[in-house]
Amino acid sequence: MSERSSEHDNNSKTTPAPSASGPLQGIRVIELAGLGPAPLCGMLLADLGADVIVIDRPTSVGSRSIGNARALNRGKRSIALDLKTEAGQRTALELVHSADAVIEGFRPGVMERLGLGPEVFEATHPRLVYGRVTGWGQTGPLAQRAGHDINYLALSGALSIASRPGQAPSAPASLLGDMGGGAMLLALGLLSALLEAQRSGRGQVIDAAILEGLGLLGGLVSALRSEGQWSERPADNFFLHSSPFYDCFECADGGHLSLGAIEPQFYARLLQGLGLHDVDPAQHMNTEHWPALRARVAERIKTRSRAQWEQDLADLDCCVAPVLSLDEAATHAQAQARSNHVRIDGHWQPSPAPRFSRSRLRTPEAGPHVGEHTKEILTELHAARTARET
């Protein structure tokens, strides 16, 4: 138990371990502290009831790097281990052997150099599911290259379909690549492998590449292209910010209104709501009419505030929604009705999702401080070790 003295809880106050609940109750996951996709994946599993233990670095006590704040570690427990020491590696090995799955998001080869690669557990823990998430994948010419969300979006082609005519492409920060193509794909892979392991008794390695995840997220666009329904010319593609019915338009108060009236019935109601009674709804997809009509729509929407448009269009089912800030989104009537957000440490966080008819998900609480549960987890390991030896 030398690790108990060298890797200790640096916080005077320890919160109770997160209560077990949800459909993943009884599943233990070991997460190696990292950036972005891996912590979010761990949070999703913890929300669903898994016992997620984060192995943190002792040097990071008191602070976490970008993308690895306490908000992404809610529902988890934290143990501080120095994986460059023999004692730290020994404890980490014991932790992994006690778990059903591992999550790591380092460049290929890092875990192997730490003595914690998947091959280490092939004989001693054959049921282990080993989840790895990287930008480019474990193999290929870019496997060892650094990258971030915007780079993966660019190389996957996804960034090209988020562009406006005459402007550089842009996309929401981290949502599509790191979190959509990375964390979600890794979570799907982990759960699929855990389910299969129940039948086969054997675990496996999940190689989740953000680049490939983005390709899957673009499945609808790929399908439209294969059917000849996707034009690369923005002037002929309503998704690419050229149409009068599918884009965001500025209101009189500087707020914005999103329009998404793709189907004919919604488009007809939108024209009604905007007071454009002289426009023929049957010319909906006539791209030659788009530029002039788009200008009229923009001019019309700018005559009223965002709140006024919300009120005026409230009774028309025409695919219109205000563009809300993060705080506004958390307090919107729809979000409040479903308790979509919870307030933790003075900040809004998204509630666990999806909803289950029987399983009750964890109540979100502040994530642990680095190393907060070190003593507790070491005690558990010692007790399990003693039980095996007697």
N, C-alpha and C positions, 0 to 999 in steps of 0.2 A: 504493500500500500504506500510505496514511496511517493506515488503521484499525488496522494492526499496532501502531503506537506509542501510539495513543490508547485502544484497547480491548485490554488485555493481561491475561495470566494472572496473577492475584494469588496463586496458590498455588505454593510453591517446589517441590512434588513433584507431577508429573503422572502419572496412571495411564495404562496403554496403552488405546487405543481398544477398545471392546467387540468381541470376535471376531464375525465374520459367520457366522451359521448360521440354520437354520429355513426355513420355506416362503416367507418374505418377503425372503430374502436378495437383494440387488441393488436393493431398493426404498429410495429416500431420502425421508424425511419431515422437513419443517421445522415445528417446533412453537414457537409464541409462548408464552413462559412465562406461566402464568395459574393459575387455581384449579380444583380438583376434577376435573370431567369431562374437560377437555382433557389434563391431565397423565396421567390414568389411561388414556385412549385411546392416547396416545403410548407409555405403558409397555407396553400390550398389544401394540402393533405392534412395539416393540423386542424384547419377549420372543419374538415370532415371527420375528425375524431382520432386521427393517427397520433401516436406518441412520437413527436419529432424532436430529436436531440441534436442541437447544433454544436459542432466542435469549433470553438472560437480560438483565436490566437491570444495568449496572455498579453501580448504587447498592445492588443486593441482594446484592453479594458478601459472603459470610460468613454470610448468613441467607436464609431463604426464608419466605414468608408461609404462613398456614394452608392445608393441602391441597396444598402444593407442596413437601413435604420431599424429601430425597434418595431416600427409599424409593420415591416415585412416578417417579423419574427413572433407575431402574436400566436398564442397557443403552443409555443415551443418551449423547450428547456435548453439551457446553455451550460456547456462545460468548457472550461479553458484548459487547453492542452498545448504543450510545446511539442509539435510533431517532429522537431529536429533532434529530440532527445530520445533515448531508449525507453525511458519510463513513459513518455507521452505516446510513443508508437505502440507500446505494449497495451496501454489502456485503450487506445483507439482500436486496436485489433480486437480486444475483448468486447468493446462496444458493438463493433460491426457483427461479431459472432452472435450477439444477443438480438440482432435486428433482422427484419424481413427485407429491408431495402436500404440502399445508399444513394445519396444525391450528391453530385459534384459538378462544378462548372469551370474547371481549370483547363488550360491548354493541354493537349495530348502529351502524356508522359510525366506530368507533375505527380499524379498519385502513385505511379510506378516508382518514381524516385523517392517517395516518402515511405515506400514499402507497403502501400495500401491499395495497389492495383487489383483489378478483379481476379487476375490469375492466382493471387495469394489465397483466395478463398474457394477455389474450384474443388479442392479435395475436402477441406474441413467444413465448408458451409455451402454445399451444392445447391441449396434452395434460395440462395441470396440473389435478389434482383438488384442490379447495379446500374443506376441511372446516370448518364453523362450528357451534359448539354454544352455545346460550343457553338461558335458562330459558323464555322465552315465544316464541321464534322471531324471525326477522329482520323480520317485519311484524306488523301488528295493533296495537290500542290499547294493549297492555301491552309492546310491543317495547322501549321505553326505560325501563321500570320496573325497579327493583332487586328482587331476590328471592333466596330460598334454598330448599334442598331441601324444607323443611316447607311453604313457600308453594306450590310446584308440586304437592306431594302434595295439599294442600287443594283447590286449584282443579281438579285433574284428577278429583276424586272418590275417589281412592285412599285418602285418609285416613279417609273415612267407613266404609270396610270394614275398618278396623283398630281399631275401637273396642270397648270393653267397656260393657255396660249400666251407665248411671249414672256413667260416667267419661269424661274427655276423651280424644279419639283420640290415639294415639301410634304411632310407627313407628321402626325402627332408623335410627340416625344415618347419613345420606348414601347408604345402600345402594340405596334404591329410586329416588329421583329423580336425583341427580347421577350416580351410577355406573351404575344400571340403565337408566333412561330417557334419560340423557345420553351417558355414555361408550360404552356398548355400542351404542346406536343410531348414534352417530357412526362407530364402528369399522365397523359393518355397512355404512353408507353409503359410507365411504371405500373399503373393499375392493370393494364392488359397482361403484363408479365406476371404480376402477383396472382391474377386469376388463373393463368395457365399453370403456374407453379403448384397450385392446389391440386391440379389433376396429374401433372407429370412428376412432381416432387423435385423438379430441377429449376433453378433460377437461370438468368441470362443477363447479358449486358445490353442496355439500351443506348444507342448512339443517336442522340437527338441533335440534329444540326439546324440552327435557326434558318439558314439559307433554304433548306429543304422544307421546313415548316412553312415558310413564307410561300413557297411554291404551292403547297397544299391549300393555304388560305386563299390563293388566287384561283382556286378551282372553278369558280363561277365564270370568271373572265376567260379562262381557258376554254370552258364549254361554249361560251358565247362566240369566241373566235372560231372554234371548230365548226360552228353552225352558220358562220358568215354574218353574225349579228354584232360583231365588235369591230368598229372602224378605228384605225390608228389616227385618223384625222380628227382633231378636236371639234372642228366645225360640224362633223357628222355624228358626234358621239355625245349624248347628253350627260354621261358620267364625267366628261372632261371639261366641265364648266363653260359650255357654250350655249346651252339651252336656256329658255326663259322659265323653265319649270323644275329644274333640278340643280340647285345651287344655294348659296347664302347671299342675302341682299341686306344692305344697310338700311336701318330705320332712321326716323327723324332725330332720335336721341342718341345716335351712335351705336345702338345695339343692333343685333342682326337677327334675321328671320331665315330659317332653313325651309326650302321648298323641295318636295320630293314627289310631285304629282306625276308619276310615270304612267299609270293606267288611265284610260280615257275618262272614266267616270270621276276620278279624283281631279283630273285636269279641268273638266267642265265646271266642277264646283269651285276650283281655285279661281278660274276666270270670273265666276259669279262673285266670289268673295272680294276680289280685287276691283270689281266694278268695270271690268273690261268686257262689256256686253256686246261690243261690235266685233269681237274676235271669234272666228269660227272654230269650235272645238275639234271639228273633223280634220283641221290642218295641223293637228298636234305634232306629228312627226315630219312635217315639211320643213326641212332644215333651211331652206331658202328664206323662210319667214322668221327664223330664230333671231338674227341680229337686231332687227327693228323692234320685234316684240320684246326681246330681252331688255332693250333700252327703256321701253315703256313700263315694263314690270319694275325695273329698278327705280325709275322716277316715281312710280305710284307708291311703292313701299316706303320711299323716303318722305312721304307726306305725313306719316303718322309714327308715333313712338312704338317701340316693341310691345309695350303693355297694351296699347290701344289695338294693335293688330291681333294680339292674343285674344282680347275680348271680342273683337269684331268677327274673328274666324272660329270662335270657340264651338259654335254649333254646326260648323261645316266639316264633314269628314273628308279633308282634302290633303292630307299628308303635309301638314305645316307644323313646325315646332320652333320655339325661340332658342337661340344659341345662348346657353347659360354658362356662367362661371362655375367653378368647382363648388363653391359655397352655395350658389343658387341651386345647383343640381341636387345637392343634398337636402335642401329644404323645399323642393318642389312637391306639390300635392301628391303626384304619383309615387315619388320616392318615399314620402312620409307615410302614405297609405300602406306600403309594403315593408316599411322599416328598412329601406335599402342601405341606409348609412347609420353608423353609430359614432358617438363622440367620445374620443379617448384622448386623455391628456390635452384637452382643449382643441382637438382637431378632428375633423370628420374623416372617417375611414369607411370603405365599402363593407357591407355586411357579408357574411359567408353566403355562398351560392354554389350550386342551384338549391332549390327547395326540395325536400323529400316528404312523402306522405306520412311515413312513420318515424324515420330517424330524426333525432333532434341534434342540430349542429351546436358546436361550442359557442358560448357567448363571448364575443371578442373582448379581450383585455389587452393592456399594454404588454408589449413583448418584453422578454427578460433582459436584464443587463448582462453584459459579457461575463461569463463565468458564474452567473448567479446560482446555478444548481450544481456546481462542481461537487461539493461535499455530498449532496443528496444522491447524485448519480454514482459516485464512487462507493457510497455505502450500499447502494442497490447491487452493484457489481460484486462487492465483497460478500454480500449475503447470498447471492446466486452461486458464487464460487464455493462458498462454504457448504451450501446445500448439495452441490455436486460431489464434493469430496467426502461427505458423510454417508 
